[in-house]
Amino acid sequence: MFRIQSATVLAVGLALSACATLPQQSAPVEVGIAAFNDFHGSLEPPRQAVLAPDGAGGSVAVPAGGAAWLATALDSIRARHPHHLTVSAGDLTGASQLASSLFLDEPTVGVMNRLGLDFNAVGNHEFDRGAAELTRLHKGGCQQLTRRKPCLLESFPGETFALLAASTVDARGRTLFPASGIRRFGKGRAQVSVGVIGLTLKGTPDLVDRAGIAGLTFRDEAETINAEVPRLKAQGADAIVVLIHQGGRQAGNTPDPDGCAGFAGEIRPILDRLDPRVDLVVSGHTHAAYVCDGPGPLLTSAGLYGTMVTDIVLAIDPRTRKVVRRSARNVIVQSVPFTSAKGAVPLTQDVPQFAPDPAIAAYVGRYVDAARAEASRPVGRLSGPATRGDGSDGGTLGNLVADSQLAATHDAGAQIAFMNPFGLRAALVPAADGRVSFGDLYAVQPFGNNVVTETLTGAEIKAALEQGLDDKGPEQVLSASTGFSWTFDRSRPAGDRIVAMALNGRPIDPAATYRITINGFLALGGDGFTVFAGKPGATTGPTDIDAFERWIAATPIRDVPQERRAASLIP
């Protein structure tokens, strides 16, 4: 009897123990992923407004961004997830704020090391100073590879996070940096693994100085990802995450940052070709915000400049080794109020407010203080704000910059200057007395391109303008200098949309030659304007920002040209 009772008790005890442990073993393991993209060295609040739903069917402008506030936002997200990763989808550096760029983006790396970034995929702007300097930025050290001296404020240890470049290979077929990485969470039977693939867009050579990436090839995005998935699966990856510096955007002027309405873009055909085992794609490049959770992988993007972070959850079943649940939302990094060209952007109660992280703020402050003398140096006065257009054209700011580059190259015979709208990074808003500083100008043009004057026929000018409207990428209406006007019709076939061009009131002669000025990026065929590339007899002039500064300073008050020099027959 005693033995029977003992056996029964033992059996019951084992059954109860199994019941108690089974749910724990089989419960999905949640991994939180805090993701952002296109930080562009935005150490200080970038005076950027993010539109958020106001709960009443409209939207509210929220002041956002800044490294110290981003650090706090990341901490708040990670605190909710015992298992977590922090990732970036490229353009962490390049086209940066002055306090970062003056110091070769070393402070941006320092910030990312301190706030706990795990993985960053290379973007096109990581290559702005060339592959050799990017390698130094990753590995550390003080070897001078550019015009500026490194390590001016501190010794530079390099990046403590992983830099991924799956599609960027050298002549031997080796990736410039690792293609992927893997992280494991939990213990025993409840352990799960997340594989991360990082890469930039195939078109990177069209967006950077080709001399800096000589010998490198940028392979097809989907083919690269699909080749890496089975390698990660063989290493035991249960979930596959892709960090890619390519993206799209929603339709409309005020899209929901957590929406996917009318989504389109160059990442769409990449997604359509992906291995179905990819669970999440964190994207960038277009500076747009979206969350697309439909068939295929979950797709996210968090805008730009650290103004948002995407809070992502992947729930992984440790028995089936598959993602069984996923979610994502964009968290606005509300920081400090500011005044834009359109007026005040105050704090709002519609979204959470974040306090700056003291340690990050102190670190950033060292570099901001060091850059302040140069940033605050006055350069002249403007008659009013110079603002960008709707994204595809440069607006009054594009006019102003084009005029400055024409004036700087008159001695080279320049008759027309063109400016690409994507090269204008911020509006130029003077102080109340009209004063603008060097830092203000730098925020507009942070690239340090030289201006180049070359000879084109009238037919080539038309072909170049057509390339901005050719449906192969985002529309770009080139801003033109004073005296040049042109008209286009979007309803006509691509390649035949320019219907009129004139210089000082006289039609452009297709067979005649003209001296035109552009920045060095366009002169290399950047942004897809290949007509400008490889012209013999080109003359190199001053840097774009030097030309801009001289133009502003040349008169007591520089008038902002308000005329529309490019006209569309169909809005």
C-alpha positions in Angstrom: 0.0 0.0 0.0 2.8 2.3 0.9 4.6 1.6 -2.3 1.4 2.1 -4.4 0.7 5.5 -2.7 4.4 6.5 -3.1 4.3 5.6 -6.8 1.0 7.5 -7.2 2.3 10.5 -5.4 5.5 10.4 -7.5 3.5 10.1 -10.8 1.2 13.0 -9.8 4.2 15.0 -8.8 5.9 14.4 -12.1 2.7 15.3 -14.0 2.3 18.5 -12.1 6.0 19.3 -12.7 5.6 18.7 -16.4 2.5 20.9 -16.5 4.3 23.6 -14.6 7.3 23.6 -16.9 5.7 23.0 -20.3 4.1 26.5 -20.6 7.4 28.1 -19.7 9.3 26.1 -22.3 6.7 26.7 -25.0 5.9 30.3 -24.4 7.1 32.6 -27.2 10.2 34.6 -26.3 9.8 38.3 -27.1 12.8 40.2 -28.5 12.5 44.0 -28.6 14.2 45.9 -31.4 14.8 49.6 -31.2 15.4 50.9 -34.7 16.3 54.2 -36.4 17.9 55.3 -39.6 19.4 58.4 -41.3 20.8 59.9 -38.2 23.3 62.0 -40.2 25.3 63.1 -37.2 22.4 65.0 -35.6 24.1 65.5 -32.2 21.9 68.6 -31.4 18.1 68.9 -31.8 17.9 69.4 -35.6 15.1 71.9 -35.6 12.9 69.3 -37.2 9.2 69.0 -36.8 7.5 65.6 -37.0 3.8 65.4 -37.8 1.8 63.2 -35.5 -1.9 62.4 -35.4 -3.7 64.8 -33.0 -6.5 62.4 -32.1 -9.1 64.6 -33.9 -8.4 63.6 -37.5 -5.7 66.1 -38.0 -2.0 66.4 -37.2 0.3 68.3 -34.8 3.9 69.4 -35.4 6.2 67.9 -32.8 9.7 69.3 -32.1 12.0 66.2 -32.1 15.5 64.9 -32.2 18.9 65.4 -30.6 21.3 62.7 -29.4 20.7 63.1 -25.6 16.9 62.8 -26.1 17.4 59.9 -28.5 19.4 58.1 -25.8 16.5 58.5 -23.3 13.9 57.3 -25.8 16.0 54.2 -26.5 16.3 53.5 -22.8 12.6 53.8 -22.4 12.0 51.3 -25.2 14.6 48.8 -24.1 13.4 48.9 -20.5 10.2 47.2 -21.6 12.1 44.4 -23.3 14.3 42.1 -21.2 15.7 40.8 -24.5 16.6 43.6 -27.0 18.6 44.9 -29.9 19.4 48.4 -31.0 19.9 48.8 -34.7 20.4 51.5 -37.4 19.7 51.2 -41.2 22.5 53.4 -42.5 23.6 57.0 -42.9 24.6 57.2 -39.3 27.4 59.5 -40.5 27.8 61.9 -43.4 25.9 65.0 -44.3 26.1 65.7 -40.6 25.7 68.7 -38.3 28.7 71.0 -38.0 29.7 69.8 -34.5 30.0 66.3 -35.9 31.3 67.0 -39.4 34.1 69.3 -38.2 35.5 66.4 -36.3 35.0 63.8 -39.0 31.9 62.3 -37.4 34.0 60.9 -34.5 31.6 62.4 -31.9 28.7 60.6 -33.6 30.5 57.3 -33.3 31.2 58.2 -29.6 27.5 58.9 -29.0 26.5 55.6 -30.6 29.0 53.7 -28.6 27.6 55.3 -25.4 23.9 54.8 -26.2 24.3 51.1 -26.9 24.0 50.6 -30.7 24.4 46.9 -31.6 24.3 46.9 -35.5 24.5 49.6 -38.2 24.1 48.9 -41.9 26.3 51.0 -44.1 24.4 53.7 -46.1 25.5 55.7 -49.1 26.6 58.7 -46.9 28.9 56.4 -44.8 31.1 56.5 -48.0 31.1 60.4 -48.3 34.8 60.6 -47.3 35.7 57.3 -49.0 36.0 53.7 -48.0 39.4 54.2 -46.3 38.1 56.9 -44.0 35.0 54.8 -43.2 37.3 51.9 -42.3 39.3 54.2 -39.9 36.0 55.4 -38.4 35.1 51.8 -37.7 38.4 50.5 -36.5 39.7 53.7 -34.8 43.0 55.5 -34.9 44.2 58.9 -35.9 45.6 58.4 -39.4 44.8 61.5 -41.5 43.0 60.4 -44.7 41.1 63.6 -45.5 41.7 67.3 -45.5 40.7 67.5 -41.8 42.8 66.2 -39.0 41.3 63.4 -36.9 41.4 63.1 -33.1 41.4 66.8 -32.3 39.5 66.5 -29.0 40.2 63.0 -27.9 41.9 59.7 -28.9 39.5 57.8 -31.1 38.9 54.1 -30.4 36.5 53.4 -33.3 33.1 51.8 -33.3 32.1 49.3 -30.6 29.0 48.3 -32.6 29.0 46.0 -35.6 29.1 47.6 -39.1 27.4 45.4 -41.7 28.0 45.6 -45.5 26.7 42.5 -47.1 26.5 43.8 -50.6 29.7 45.8 -50.7 32.6 43.7 -52.0 36.2 44.2 -53.1 37.9 42.9 -56.2 38.3 39.5 -54.5 34.7 39.2 -53.7 35.2 39.9 -50.0 32.8 42.1 -48.1 34.2 45.4 -46.9 32.7 44.7 -43.5 30.8 41.6 -42.2 27.6 40.7 -44.0 25.7 39.7 -41.0 25.7 38.9 -37.3 23.7 36.8 -34.9 22.5 37.4 -31.3 21.1 34.8 -28.9 18.6 35.4 -26.1 17.5 33.3 -23.2 18.9 30.0 -21.9 18.4 26.3 -22.5 15.3 25.2 -24.4 13.9 28.8 -24.2 16.9 30.3 -26.1 16.2 32.0 -29.4 18.5 33.5 -32.0 18.1 36.6 -34.2 20.2 36.9 -37.4 20.8 40.4 -38.7 21.9 41.2 -42.3 23.0 44.8 -43.2 23.5 46.4 -46.6 23.2 49.6 -48.6 21.5 50.3 -51.9 22.9 49.1 -55.1 22.9 52.6 -56.5 25.5 53.9 -53.9 28.1 54.6 -56.6 25.7 57.2 -58.2 25.5 59.0 -54.8 29.1 59.4 -53.7 32.5 60.3 -55.1 33.5 57.3 -57.1 37.2 57.9 -56.4 36.6 57.1 -52.8 35.1 53.7 -53.5 37.4 52.6 -56.3 37.7 48.8 -56.5 34.4 48.2 -54.7 31.2 46.7 -56.2 27.7 47.2 -54.8 25.7 44.0 -55.5 22.0 43.5 -56.0 20.1 43.9 -52.7 17.7 41.0 -53.0 20.2 38.5 -54.3 22.6 39.5 -51.5 20.0 39.0 -48.8 18.7 35.7 -50.2 22.3 34.4 -50.3 22.9 35.3 -46.6 19.6 33.9 -45.2 20.6 30.2 -45.5 24.0 30.9 -43.9 22.3 32.5 -40.9 19.8 29.6 -40.7 22.6 27.2 -40.7 24.0 29.0 -37.6 20.7 28.5 -35.8 19.0 31.9 -36.5 15.3 31.6 -35.6 14.4 35.1 -36.9 15.9 37.0 -39.8 16.2 40.8 -39.6 17.4 42.9 -42.6 18.8 46.4 -42.1 18.8 48.0 -45.6 19.6 51.5 -46.6 16.8 51.7 -49.2 13.1 52.6 -48.7 9.9 54.1 -49.9 7.2 56.5 -48.7 3.5 56.7 -48.2 1.2 58.8 -50.4 -0.1 62.1 -49.2 1.3 65.2 -47.5 0.7 64.2 -43.9 1.1 60.5 -43.6 0.6 58.6 -40.4 4.1 57.6 -39.1 2.6 54.2 -38.2 0.8 53.9 -41.5 1.5 52.4 -44.9 -1.1 54.2 -47.1 -0.3 54.2 -50.8 3.2 52.9 -50.1 5.6 52.9 -53.0 9.3 53.2 -53.6 12.4 51.5 -54.8 12.4 49.0 -51.9 9.1 47.5 -53.1 10.6 45.3 -55.9 13.3 44.2 -53.5 10.7 43.1 -50.9 8.9 41.2 -53.7 12.0 39.1 -54.4 13.0 38.3 -50.8 13.3 34.8 -49.3 10.1 34.3 -47.3 12.1 33.5 -44.2 13.0 37.2 -43.8 10.8 38.4 -40.8 11.6 42.1 -40.5 13.1 44.7 -42.8 14.3 48.0 -41.2 14.7 50.5 -44.0 15.9 54.1 -44.6 17.3 56.4 -47.3 14.0 58.2 -48.2 13.8 60.0 -44.8 10.2 58.9 -44.5 8.3 57.2 -41.6 6.1 54.1 -42.1 5.1 50.7 -40.7 3.9 48.2 -43.2 2.6 45.0 -41.8 1.1 43.0 -44.7 2.1 39.9 -46.6 5.8 39.3 -46.5 8.2 40.8 -43.9 7.3 43.6 -41.5 8.7 46.8 -43.0 9.6 49.9 -40.9 11.3 53.2 -41.2 11.8 56.0 -38.6 12.2 59.1 -40.6 15.5 60.9 -40.1 17.9 62.7 -37.8 16.9 60.6 -34.7 13.5 62.3 -34.5 11.8 58.9 -34.2 12.6 55.4 -33.0 10.7 52.3 -34.1 9.7 50.1 -31.2 9.5 46.5 -32.7 8.6 43.2 -31.1 9.3 39.8 -32.5 7.8 36.9 -30.6 9.7 33.7 -31.4 8.4 30.2 -30.5 11.4 28.3 -29.2 9.9 24.9 -30.2 9.1 25.7 -33.9 12.0 28.2 -34.2 9.7 30.7 -36.0 8.3 34.2 -35.4 4.7 33.8 -34.3 3.9 37.4 -33.6 5.2 40.8 -34.6 4.4 44.5 -34.1 5.9 47.9 -34.6 5.2 51.5 -33.8 7.2 54.7 -34.3 8.0 56.7 -31.1 8.5 60.4 -31.7 11.6 61.7 -29.8 10.0 64.9 -28.6 12.8 67.2 -27.4 12.9 71.1 -27.4 10.7 73.7 -29.0 12.0 75.9 -31.9 11.0 78.4 -34.5 10.8 77.3 -38.1 10.4 79.2 -41.3 6.7 78.7 -40.8 6.5 79.8 -37.2 6.9 78.4 -33.7 6.9 74.6 -33.0 6.1 74.3 -29.3 6.0 71.2 -27.2 2.8 69.2 -27.2 1.0 66.9 -24.8 -0.2 64.7 -27.7 3.0 62.6 -27.5 5.4 61.8 -24.7 8.2 64.2 -23.8 11.7 62.9 -23.2 14.4 64.4 -20.9 18.0 64.6 -22.2 20.4 62.0 -21.0 22.9 64.0 -18.9 26.0 61.9 -19.9 25.2 62.1 -23.6 24.4 65.8 -23.3 27.7 66.5 -21.6 29.6 64.5 -24.3 27.9 66.3 -27.1 28.4 69.6 -25.4 32.2 69.2 -25.6 32.0 69.1 -29.4 29.4 71.7 -29.8 31.5 74.1 -27.6 34.5 73.4 -29.8 32.6 74.1 -33.0 30.7 77.1 -31.6 33.2 79.8 -32.7 33.0 78.7 -36.3 29.3 77.9 -36.2 28.3 81.3 -34.8 30.5 83.4 -37.1 28.2 85.9 -38.8 28.3 85.9 -42.6 25.6 88.4 -43.7 21.9 89.2 -43.7 18.9 87.9 -45.7 15.7 89.6 -46.6 13.7 86.7 -45.2 13.6 82.9 -44.9 14.8 80.8 -47.9 12.9 77.5 -47.9 12.9 74.3 -49.8 10.0 73.3 -52.0 7.8 70.2 -51.6 10.8 67.9 -51.6 11.2 67.4 -55.3 12.2 71.0 -56.0 14.5 73.4 -54.1 12.1 76.3 -53.7 13.5 79.8 -52.9 16.5 78.2 -51.3 17.4 76.4 -54.5 17.2 79.7 -56.3 19.5 81.4 -53.8 22.1 78.6 -53.9 22.1 78.4 -57.7 22.6 82.1 -57.9 25.6 81.9 -55.5 27.3 79.2 -57.6 26.7 81.2 -60.8 28.3 84.3 -59.3 31.3 82.2 -58.0 32.1 80.9 -61.5 31.6 83.9 -63.8 35.3 83.9 -64.4 35.0 80.3 -65.7 32.4 81.5 -68.2 29.4 80.2 -66.4 26.0 81.2 -67.9 23.7 78.9 -65.9 23.9 77.1 -62.6 21.8 74.2 -61.4 21.3 72.9 -57.9 19.8 69.4 -57.0 17.0 69.7 -54.4 18.2 66.7 -52.4 21.5 68.5 -51.8 19.7 71.1 -49.7 19.5 69.7 -46.2 17.7 72.4 -44.2 15.9 75.7 -44.7 17.8 78.9 -44.2 16.0 81.0 -41.5 17.7 84.2 -40.5 17.5 85.8 -37.1 15.0 88.6 -36.4 17.5 91.2 -37.8 18.1 89.1 -40.9 21.5 87.8 -39.7 22.7 84.4 -40.7 25.8 82.5 -39.4 28.2 80.1 -41.0 26.4 77.3 -39.0 23.2 78.3 -40.7 24.8 77.9 -44.1 26.5 74.7 -43.2 23.1 73.2 -42.2 22.0 73.8 -45.8 25.1 72.4 -47.5 27.2 70.1 -45.3 28.9 68.2 -48.1 31.9 70.4 -48.9 31.6 69.8 -52.7 33.6 71.9 -55.0 31.6 73.6 -57.8 32.4 72.6 -61.3 31.8 74.5 -64.6 31.5 72.5 -67.8 30.3 72.8 -71.3 27.0 71.3 -72.5 24.9 71.6 -75.6 21.3 72.9 -75.3 20.2 69.3 -76.1 22.4 68.0 -73.2 20.9 70.5 -70.9 17.4 69.3 -71.8 18.5 65.7 -71.4 19.9 66.5 -67.9 16.6 68.1 -66.8 14.7 65.2 -68.2 16.7 62.8 -66.0 15.1 64.5 -62.9 11.7 63.6 -64.3 12.4 60.2 -65.8 10.4 57.9 -63.4 13.6 56.0 -62.5 13.7 57.4 -59.0 12.3 60.2 -56.9 11.4 63.3 -58.9 14.1 66.1 -58.8 13.3 69.4 -60.3 16.7 71.1 -60.6 16.8 74.7 -59.3 18.3 77.1 -61.9 20.1 80.4 -61.5 18.6 83.8 -62.4 17.8 84.3 -66.1 17.1 80.6 -66.8 13.6 79.3 -67.0 12.0 76.1 -68.1 8.6 74.4 -68.3 7.7 70.8 -68.1 4.7 68.6 -68.5 4.4 65.5 -66.4 1.7 64.0 -68.6 4.1 63.5 -71.5 6.3 60.4 -71.9 9.5 60.2 -69.9 12.4 61.7 -71.9 10.1 64.2 -73.5 8.7 66.2 -70.6 10.6 69.4 -71.0 8.6 71.7 -73.3 10.5 75.0 -73.1 13.8 76.4 -71.9 15.1 79.9 -72.1 18.1 82.0 -71.0 17.4 85.7 -70.5 14.3 85.4 -72.6 15.8 83.6 -75.5 15.0 79.9 -76.3 17.8 77.5 -75.6 19.4 76.3 -78.9 19.8 72.5 -78.9 22.9 72.8 -81.1 24.6 75.7 -79.2 27.0 75.2 -76.3 26.6 76.8 -72.9 28.8 76.9 -69.8 26.9 75.5 -66.8 27.9 75.2 -63.1 26.9 72.4 -60.8 28.3 70.9 -57.6 31.0 68.2 -57.8 28.5 65.5 -56.8 26.4 66.2 -59.9 29.5 66.5 -62.0 30.2 62.8 -61.2 26.7 61.9 -62.3 25.2 61.9 -58.8 21.5 61.5 -58.1 21.2 59.8 -61.5 22.1 62.9 -63.5 24.6 61.0 -65.7 24.5 63.6 -68.5 26.7 65.8 -66.3 29.4 63.2 -65.9 32.7 63.0 -67.8 32.6 66.3 -69.6 36.1 67.3 -70.9 37.5 70.7 -70.1 35.6 71.0 -66.8 36.8 73.8 -64.4 36.8 73.2 -60.7 35.9 76.2 -58.5 35.5 76.9 -54.8 33.5 74.8 -52.4 29.8 75.2 -52.5 29.6 76.6 -49.0 32.4 79.1 -49.7 30.5 80.2 -52.8 27.3 80.5 -50.7 29.1 82.5 -48.0 30.6 85.0 -50.4 27.2 85.5 -52.1 25.5 86.3 -48.8 28.3 88.6 -47.7 28.5 90.5 -51.0 25.6 92.9 -50.2 24.3 94.4 -47.0 21.1 92.4 -47.3 20.8 89.6 -49.8 17.3 89.4 -51.3 15.9 85.9 -51.5 14.8 85.3 -55.1 11.1 84.5 -55.0 10.4 83.8 -58.7 9.5 80.3 -59.9 12.1 79.4 -62.5 10.7 75.9 -63.2 7.0 75.7 -64.1 4.8 72.6 -64.5 2.0 72.7 -66.9 0.2 70.0 -64.8 0.6 70.2 -61.0 
